Amino acid sequence: MPIKLFDSLETAAERVPSGSIKKLIIKDQEYAIVHNSSGLHVVSNFCPHRQEALNKGTLNAFNEIICPLHQYRFNLNTGQEVNNRCGHLPVIPIQINSEGVFVDL
């Protein structure tokens, strides 16, 4: 069942400004919500390599989130670490429609 995060895309953009990463907690699980030039993305908040919190990381121009610990880079669409140095980062499907912004857990 989809979980509503925001009432609208405008509200999402206000709460998660472009270029930012925020921690999101849903049902006692941590996720990172990212707003970049390609839109909104939700991924697990923990790097699969050493479990570092990705909301402390950075973004780059290649649609990647970068872990602050060892600079592993994960594609926000696929979750793949670009150099295949560790497992994939779980990517959570996000839906945007006239009723709001939702994730499907």
C-alpha positions, -999 to 999 in steps of 0.1 A, spaced: 0 0 0 15 34 -10 24 58 18 18 95 13 49 117 19 36 150 7 3 166 -4 19 179 -36 51 182 -56 53 218 -45 52 209 -8 79 182 -15 101 208 -31 97 231 -1 105 204 24 133 189 4 149 217 -16 167 209 -49 202 196 -43 195 183 -8 193 149 9 171 145 40 166 116 64 131 101 62 117 76 88 88 54 78 77 26 101 109 26 121 130 23 89 154 50 77 154 62 41 171 91 23 149 113 2 169 132 -25 158 161 -47 181 167 -76 179 179 -112 162 146 -122 135 149 -95 127 131 -63 143 98 -53 139 76 -22 166 51 -13 177 32 18 196 56 41 224 31 47 253 24 24 255 -13 17 293 -13 21 297 -1 58 262 11 67 271 48 68 241 72 68 237 85 32 218 116 43 252 128 54 266 123 19 265 144 -12 251 144 -47 268 149 -80 258 159 -115 255 122 -126 224 114 -107 244 97 -79 244 98 -41 279 96 -26 286 79 7 305 102 31 327 73 44 345 59 14 329 80 -15 311 50 -30 287 64 -57 252 50 -62 230 56 -92 197 69 -78 176 51 -104 191 16 -102 209 16 -68 241 2 -85 274 13 -71 291 27 -102 324 8 -98 307 -24 -85 326 -23 -52 297 -34 -31 261 -45 -34 232 -24 -47 215 3 -27 178 -4 -23 158 21 -44 122 27 -33 96 34 -60 81 69 -58 48 80 -73 38 115 -80 2 123 -90 -26 148 -84 -31 135 -49 5 139 -38 39 122 -35 39 85 -24 63 57 -18 55 21 -23 72 0 5 
